[in-house]
Amino acid sequence: MYRALRLCSQGGGFEAIPDPPRTLDLWRIRASLEAAGIPILDARVMLIASLPPEVTISRSGRLLFKTPDEEVARRAFERLMAFVGTADAPAPPPRTTG
C-alpha cells in the first residue's frame, strides 16, 4: 500500500508515498486519531498529527514524518497505519449526462 520510507530531499524528515496512488478520507482519520487522544491540527487539505514525531497526512495519501531519525519515523509509520490503512475516501458519485 505504501512504498518504503525514504529520506526527504532536505534531509529533515522521512516520507511515505502511497503505491498505487489513493485519496484519503481525512475526516475519518481525524476522528480516529482524536478518539485515540492524539492531538490533531486540521488544515482542510491535510492533517498534522502529534504522534511523536509530528506527521503531516495529505489528502493524496503522502505522509511526512518530521524527524531525521529513520527508526522514529518507522515506529510512527507503523502506528499511523492503524488509522490510515482503511481510510480511503469514498468514490465520487458517477457523472450524469443529459
BELSULRA-V668953 format. One record per backbone hydrogen bond with DSSP energy under -0.5 kcal/mol. NH is the residue of the N-H (numbers start at 1). CO is the residue of the C=O. E is the energy in kcal/mol with one decimal. If there is no record, write none. Layout:
BEGIN
nh | co | e
NH | CO | E
NH | CO | E
END
This chain:
BEGIN
nh | co | e
3 | 17 | -2.6
6 | 15 | -2.1
8 | 13 | -3.0
11 | 8 | -1.4
14 | 65 | -2.2
15 | 6 | -2.5
16 | 63 | -2.3
19 | 1 | -2.9
22 | 60 | -0.7
24 | 59 | -3.0
25 | 87 | -3.7
26 | 24 | -1.2
29 | 25 | -2.0
30 | 26 | -2.9
31 | 27 | -2.4
32 | 28 | -2.1
33 | 29 | -2.8
34 | 30 | -2.8
35 | 31 | -2.1
36 | 32 | -1.3
37 | 34 | -1.7
38 | 33 | -2.5
39 | 37 | -0.6
41 | 48 | -2.3
42 | 40 | -0.5
43 | 41 | -0.7
43 | 46 | -2.6
45 | 43 | -2.6
47 | 57 | -2.5
48 | 41 | -2.4
49 | 47 | -0.5
49 | 55 | -3.0
50 | 39 | -2.2
51 | 49 | -1.0
51 | 53 | -1.4
55 | 49 | -2.7
56 | 64 | -2.5
57 | 47 | -3.0
57 | 55 | -0.5
58 | 56 | -0.6
58 | 62 | -2.6
59 | 45 | -1.8
61 | 58 | -2.2
63 | 16 | -2.4
64 | 56 | -2.4
65 | 14 | -3.5
65 | 63 | -0.5
66 | 54 | -2.7
66 | 64 | -0.6
67 | 65 | -2.0
70 | 68 | -0.7
73 | 69 | -2.2
74 | 70 | -2.6
75 | 71 | -2.3
76 | 72 | -2.1
77 | 73 | -2.5
78 | 74 | -2.5
79 | 75 | -2.1
80 | 76 | -2.7
81 | 77 | -1.8
82 | 78 | -0.5
82 | 79 | -1.0
83 | 80 | -1.8
84 | 80 | -2.3
85 | 81 | -2.2
87 | 84 | -2.1
89 | 23 | -3.0
END
